[in-house]
Amino acid sequence: MNLWQEYKRPASVMDAIQALASASGPALPIAGGTDLLLDLKQGRHTPVHTLIDLTFIPEMTALELRGDELFIGAAVPVNRVALDPLTGAHAQALVEACNLIAGPQVRNTATLGGNVAHALPAADGTIALTALEAQAEVADASVSRRMPFTMLFLGPGKSALNKSTELIVGFYIPITKKGQASCFKRIMRPQGVALPILNCAVWLEREGTIVKDIHIAVGPGGATPFRATQAEDTLRGKSFNETTFESALEALLGQAKFRTSARRASADYRKHIVGGLFKDVIETAWSRAK
């Protein structure tokens, strides 16, 4: 039994969108396909007539500086993101997140866009991009537009994109300047390849002992990728010390909506361990920014 009837390789974003619109039956974009092909084989996905291969589109496989921003195409493999010197210099939290996605074989094939398109609130790449305050470039038949990264999500597994008419082209991240740094870490079960119980990413800018600016993302802290904005407000403009950290942790616990997962952890356990993870991540980012 064929898993699809037609397979197309467009050479541009507009060609890909037109291919989606003109397909003879249900169509989906594919890049790495590490989840989609398994879902099709195991009957967890509705039948697909046409697959649109995005890996031959230069715009979607680019990883480069564009002015004062780093652009990462949605079809760039996760391992390339993890190893590229540009991401190492300007998006260390994303490098650390990508190094923890699945195993080496999957990372060589899976793409950053695919990690995001699943719209899971604790996906490693998604949490890192949230803290880095990324913007997404989204294209349809009439226009290519940029939007705040968090606007891509409606709920667990629910993307704001119309998958039959829209594509994520890539992501823009502000380049790192003096006094800025980021960090990503997670807590997972002691297995070779494991899903996170909890993960956290922090981007910050410091001036001496003062937190000039900060972004904090925790997964899963809600139905969509969670920014701990109240904790950020508690730290911003203050000296970083034990007192301000405890105030920030209290604010984070008050705002986050941790949930119980039968396969991962209870909400109470996540509340219990988030303090240690948050402290580890923020102290590492703080040290890197010195």
Secondary structure, DSSP 8 states (H G I E B T S, - for coil): --S-SEEE--SSHHHHHHHHHH-SS-EEEESS-TTHHHHHHTT-S---SEEEE-TT-GGGG-EEEETTEEEEETTSBHHHHHH-HHHHHH-HHHHHHHTTSS-HHHHTT-BHHHHHHT--TT-HHHHHHHHTT-EEEEE-SS-EEEEEGGGGEEETTEESS-TTT-EEEEEEEE---TTEEEEEEEEE-SSSS--EEEEEEEEEEEETTEEEEEEEEEETSSSS-EE-HHHHHHHTTSB-SHHHHHHHHHHHHHH------TTS--HHHHHHHHHHHHHHHHHHHHHHT-
